[in-house]
Amino acid sequence: MLFLSSLRLRLLTLILVPLLVVSVGAMTWQYRQSVQSAQIVFEQKLSIMALAIFRDLLATDGENLSPVTRALFEEASGDRFFYHVKGPDGSFVTGYSPPPRRPPAVMLRSKQPVFFQSTHRGKPVQVVQLLERAEIDGLGGDVIVSVWQDLEQRSRFTAGLLIQGMVIAGLLLLTACLVVVFGIRIGLRPLESIEQAILRRSGTELGPIRRQVPVEVRQIVQRLNALFAEVTTAQEEKDRFISNAAHQLRNPIAGIQSLAEVTQDARTLAEARQRNGELIEASRHLAHLTEQLLSYERLHNISARLEPLGLDRFLEDVARGLADRILDAGLDFAFDPQSGDAEIMADRVLLEQALVNIIDNALRHGGAAMTMIQISSHRDRDTLQVRITNDGNPIAEAMRDRLFERFEQGKSPAAGGTGLGLAIVSEICVMHGGGVEVDAEATGFVIRLPAKVADR
């Protein structure tokens, strides 16, 4: 859990673990190289000593090595060595006796040093033997020169090389660790700076982070800034909504209070009934306004449950439900489906609410001259259009740009509207990937929705 929660620890682990693995591999390789180097060096030394002893014996006609030669060889070898010379007749000539035994599988060859390991006085030794033809004391034949040295010296030499390599590797690893630790600390400072900038933000201050950030975290900061902007915008919209809602609710509530007081002070029963009717109508308007407010706010917290719908069949069902209301208002009602079997992906409940709101808007603001309402559909390539028009008062040109904003009620707010119906229509259309606009004659609205993908 600590590995997952700490970025520093993750970086240290991801960097240092490979370094440790490489270091172990390098030390193993260094050990093998040290063993090989020690073996090569000591074999070369033994070969040189064997050749030098043979040459010295020939020069002294079988006498012992001179002290100067022995001292030079001991100084060159760094430790004491042993030798043995076997004469042409198989007799001991000089050196230490007996020499280490040669394994049966090792064969001597003339003028070629042969190396093998054996034991001498219970200690492991490295041996070189050289077979040469020579004449000593007038006797000619094969002379065998054996030179050997304890393996302890080679082991010490190998250990010295290994320790030297380990010290160098350790210093390099320690240096790398320090560089990594301080590098990570310095490298993560921009993240700490971003953290401090985020901590300075609060619910009332969500300004964008403007400081210079590394390329690796630039996308994160940009996304944070975008989220800050979205939250700020949403908060501002909510504040405006609450302010507008409070303003819209204040007048109906004050009106209801006044009507209640007037009803209480009515002098006659007929007057009281009249005031009570007005009070009921005002209460209905307030309930309608409250329902519209809740509906508008609810749209921001739900997602549309889209399903395939045949547009004309859906419009026919909605028209059947609205027909009585429109006819009871003394208006003609026309339904003209022209989209055939085209389908849309839509939420039946939400889309029906949008159509009902438009019809309700027409009934409230169409005016006394309005005689009919018409619903029609039409297909334009990949877009399906639903037109809800009437022959009543046209929509003023000055209102068309802000008609779908919240609490806009056109020229006649006294008609009993809430100013939220068309805003809800716009929100629902956007949720379906479409839009709504005033039609060309300014006597109705056009809803545009994308046709179902399989129908394109």
N, C-alpha and C positions, 0 to 999 in steps of 0.2 A: 504493500500500500504506500509506503514511503517512496518507493521508486516511481510509482505512478503519480504521486502528489507533488513531488519536488522536481522542477525542471533542471535545477543545478545538479541534483544527484543523477538524474537521467543522463545528462551530458557527460558528467564525470565517468559514469559507468560505461557509456557507449564509447568513450574515447580511451579510458584507461584500460579496460578489459582487453581490447585488441592489442594495446601496447604491451600489456603483461604477457599475452599469448605470444606475440612476436619476440619479446625479450626471452621467454623460456625457450622458444625455438632457436633464437640466436645463441643462447648459452649452450644448448645441446650441440648445435653445430660447432661452436667454439671448442667444446670439449673434444669432439671427434677430431677437429683439426689439430688441437693440441696433441692428442695421442699420435696422430699421423706425423706431425712435425717432429715430435720427440723421437719417434721411431726412425724417421729418416735421418735426423741429425746424429743420433747415436750409432746407427748403422754406418753412416759416412765416417764418423770418428773411428769406429772399430776397423773399418776397411783401411783407413789411412794408417792406423797404428800397425795393422798386420803387414802392410806393404813396407812401412818404415822399419819394422823389426826384421823382416826378411832382408831388406837392403843392408841394414846394419850388421846382420850376421854374416852376410857375404863379404862385407868390408873388413870384418874382424876375424873372418875365418872360423866362425863358430863360437867366438867368445861372447860373454854376456854383453848386454847393452851398456853403453857408456852412461855415466851418471847424468851427463848433459842431455842426452836423448831422452832418458827416462824422466827427468825433471820437466823437459819441454812437453812430453806427452801427458804427464800428470797435470800440468798446468792447463793444457789444452782440453783435457777431458773434464777437469773440474773435480775429479775424484780419483781414488786409487783404482787401477786396473790390474788384471792378471794376464799372463801369457804363458805359452808352452810351445816349444819347438821340438818336433820329432825328426830325427835325422834320416838319411837315405837307407840306413840299415835297420830302421825301426827303433833305434835307441834314443834315449832322452838326451837332448843337446843342451838346452837351457830353459829357464823359466820356472814355473810352479808345477808341481806334479802331485797327483795326476790331473789331467785336463778333464773338463766336463764331457760326459758321454754324448756322442752324436746319435740321434735317433736313427733307426735302421732305414727309415724311408728317405732320409736325406743322403744324397749321393754327392761326393766331391767331384769337381771338374777342374781340370788343369787351368791355372791362371784366372780362375773365376771365384771371387769370394762367395762363400756359402754361409747363410745366416740361419740360426735356429736357437730355440730356447731350451735350457737344460737346468741342472742344479749343480751347485758346487758347495760342499760342506753344509748341505741342508738349506741353502738359499737359492732362490731362482736367479738365473743369470741369463744374459743375452750373449751369444757366442758367434764369432765369425771364424771360419777356417779357410785357409788359403793353401792350395796345393801347387807347388812349383818344383821344377827340376833344378837341382843345384849340386855343387861339389863342395863338400866340407871335409877338411883334413884328408884330401886326396881320394875321398870316397864319393862317387857320383850317384845320384838317384833322386827319388821324390822326397821333397821336404814338405812337412805339414806344419804350418804356423797357426796356432790357436790363440785367440785373444778374447777375453770375456770380461764382463763387468756386471755388478749387481743391478737388478731391475729397480731397486729402491731409488737409485739416482734418477733413472728415467721417470719413475713415478713422481719424484719431487719436482723434476723439471716440468712434467705434464701439469702437476698441480699448480706450479708457479704460473704457467701460461694460462691455466683456467682461472686462477684467482685474479690475474691481471685483466683477463677478458671480462670477468664478472664485475670487477670494480669499475671498469670503463662502462659496461652496460648498466650497472646500477646508477652511476653518475648521470648517464644519459637519460635513464628512466626517471630519476629524481628531478632532473632538469625539466623533462617533458611534463611531469606531474605539476611542478610549480608553474610552468608556463600555462598549462591547461587550467589550473585552479585560478590563477590571476587573470588569465585570458577570459575565462567564463565570467568571472566577477566583473571585469571591465566590459565584456561583450554584452552582458545582460543589463547594464545600466540603462540603456534606452527603454527596456521593459519596465524597470523600476520608475523611470520618468513617466511612462504611460500610466502606470498604476497610480502614481500620485495625481496625475491629471484626472483620472477617473474618480479617485476618492474625493476630489474637490467638487465633483458634480453632485447635485441634490435634486429633490423633486421639483424645486422651483428654479433651478439653474441647470439646464441641460444643453449648454452651448457646445458647439463642435470643438474637437481637439485639433488645434491648429499647429502644434509644434512639429518639427521635423522628426520623422520616424524612419526606422530601417525599412528597406524594401520588403523584407520577409514578413513584416507585420503591418504593412501598409494597407492590405486588403481588410485586415481585422479592424484597424482604426477607421477606415472608410465605412465599413459596415456599422461600426459603433456610432459614427457620426450620423449615418442614415437612420439608425434606430432612434438616436436622440431627437433627430428632426421629426420623425414620425410620432414619437411620444409627445413632443412639444406641440405639434399640430393637432394631435388627438385631444390633448389637454385643452388647447385653445378652443377647439370645436366644442368640446363638452362644456367649457365655461360659457361659451356663447349660447349653446343650446339651453343650459340651465337659466341663463339670464333671460333669453327670449321666452322660455316656457313660463318663467315666473311672471314676465310682463303679460303674456297671453292669458294666464290663469287669474291674474289680479282683477281684471275688469269683470269677467263672469262671476267671480266669487263676490265682488263688491255689489254687482247687480242682484245676485241672489239674496244677499243680506238686506239690500234696500227693499226688494220685493217682499221679503219676509216681514220686515218692519211695517211696510205699507199694508200688507194683508192683515197683520195683527191690529192695525188701527182702522180697518175698514168700518164704515158706519152701518152698512147694510149687508145682508147675506149675499145679495147679487154682486155687490162690489167685491166682497171677500172671495167669492167663487171666481170672478174675473181675475183678481190678483193671484189667486192660487193657480189658475191656468197658466198665467204668465210665469209664475214661479216654477211650475213643472217644465215648461218649455225651456226656461233658462237652465234648469238642472239637466235636461237632456242635452242641451248644447255643451254644457260643461263636461258631462260624461263622454260625449262624442270627442271633444277636444282632448280629454284625458286618454281615451282609447287611441287616438291618433298619435299622441305623444309616446305612449307605450309601444305602439306598433313601429314607429320610426326608430326608437332606441333599440327595439328588439332586432331590427334588421342588421344592426352592427354586431350582434352577438350570436347570430345563427348562420348556417351555410345552407344554400339551396339544395334540396333533395331532387336532383334532376332525374327525369325519366322520359323515355320517348313518348311524345304525344302527337296525335294527328291534329294539326292546327285547326282545320275546319270543324272537325268533330268536337274539339274542345270549345271553340267559339260558339258552336251551336248550343252546347250545354250551358254556357254562361249566359247566352242570349235568352234561353228559356227561363232562367232564374231572374233575369232583369225585366222581362217583358211586362209582367204585371205592374211593376213599379212605374215603368215609363208610360204605359197606357193609362194607369190611374192618374198620372199627371196631365192627361188630356193631350198627349203627344203621339204622333205616328212613330212606329218603330220598324226599321228595315234591316234585314240581314242579307248580305251578299257575299257568300264564300267563293273565292276564286283561286285558292291555292291547291286544289285537288287533293291528292293523297300525301302531300308533303308533311313531314314530321319535324318537330323541334325537340330539343332536350330542355325540359322545363320542370319547375316545381308547380304543380297544379294549383295549390292553395295560394302561393304568392302571386302567381300570374293572374289568377282570378281576382285577387285583391286589387291589383293594379288596374284592371279593367273596370271594376266596380268604382274605384276612386275617380276614374275619368268620367264615368257616367254621372256620378254624384256631383262632380265639378260642373258638368253641363247643366244639370238640373238646377243647381244653385245660381249659376252665373249666366245662363243662356238668355235670360230676359223674357219679357212677356211676349215678344214677337216670335219666339222659337216655336215651331210646329212639329218638328221631327228630329229624331236621332237615328243615325245609321252606323252599323258595324259591318266592315268589309275586310276581306283578306286578299292578298296579292303576292305572287312570287316574282322576285327579280333576281334571277340567277341563284347565287348562294344565300340570298337574304329573303326572309319572309316578312311581309309588312301587314300590320293590322291597323286599320284606320277607324277611328271613332270620331265622327263629324256630326254637326248639327247646323241648322239654318238660323241660329240665334245671333246674339251680339258677337261681332268679331273681337278677337283678342287685340288689345292695343299694341301697336308696334313697340312702344317704349317698355312694355312689360315682358316681351318675348324672351329677352336675354336673361332675366332673373325670375322667370315664372316658376322654375323648378327649385328655387331656393326655399329654405325653410321659412315659414310664417309669411310668405308672400300671398296676398289675397286679391290681387288684381285691383280693379277700379271700385269694387263694391264689397268691402269687408263687412259691411252691415248685412250681407246676404246670409250670414250664418256659417261661413266657412272657418276652417282652422288654420289655413295656410300651410298645412302639412301633407295634404292629399297628393298633390303633384310631386312634392319632394319624395314621398314614399314610392310613387310610380317610377321616378327616375332611379332611385336606389335599386328597386326590383329589376328593372331592365338592365342595369349595369351588372347585377349578380348573374344574369343570364347571358352575359357577353354581348348585349345589344345596347339600345338606347331609345330615347323618346324625344320627339320634337314637335313643334307646332306645324300644322300642315300649311300648304301654300296659300290657301284661302283664309287662314287664320280663324277658322271656325271649328277647329278640332285638333286632334293629335294623331301622330303616326308613330307606332311602335315598330322598331326594326329588330328582328331576332335572327341569329344564324340558323340555317337549315341543318338538320341532323347530318352527321358526317357520311353515313352510309347512303344518304339520299343525294349526295352531291354528284 
